[in-house]
Amino acid sequence: MGKAFDITLTWGFLQQLVPYLSVTLQILVISMLIGIVFGIVAAIPRLFGIPVLSQLVILYVSFIRGTPILIQLFLVFYGVPALLLFIGIDVSRMDAIYFVMITYAISNGAVFSEIFRSAIQSVDYGQTEAALSVGMKDAQNFFRIILPQAWSIALPNVANSVIGSLKDTSLAFTIGVMDMVGRGETLIASTAHALEVYISLSIIYYIVVLIIEKTFQVFEKRANRHKAASVHLA
């Protein structure tokens, strides 16, 4: 049983938890960047209907959707060292934070593959025909015409994925990563003031989410500025 609730302790806990925010953000940023690359690569086979690869991507996305992130975390944490040991590579001493980044990158990659695939498919094919008619090559058309429009379409869903991934990072402490939640658990163990610690954690997470939301709103305005201008001229 915890001690009597004391709201005045929250400020002190905030000061002790904030320094560990950098670990949480490190996990988030690196896993998201790698996840975006995974997502683009995974989207290609389904966009172009590549045999076998497209089926493997469907299975990959389905597995990620159908399993909890916590299970995925344990599968990577225990499974990757076991698999690598078969080929003589021992990673058992590797810092647990890398396994967390790998897990979230794989998980985010599945989400991003669906986001980017649907965004690219939503771009009017007539623009591709127009680009090819003026002599653009396929790569030029993709990177200069299709991708910028797909990115602006995908941004709201990307923002939701980033926020969701931020909250999922709270599970990193389950394999020994000392992030904010991990530090919070140690504070609870040493002080028995669980509610105050969780209130402090919720405040930090909420502020970070608000910052992320505002940042993506700015990105969306910038990405859609040409569309808004064309609508205004019309």
Order of alpha helices (4+ residues) and beta strands (2+ residues): alpha-alpha-alpha-alpha-alpha-alpha-alpha-alpha-alpha-alpha-alpha
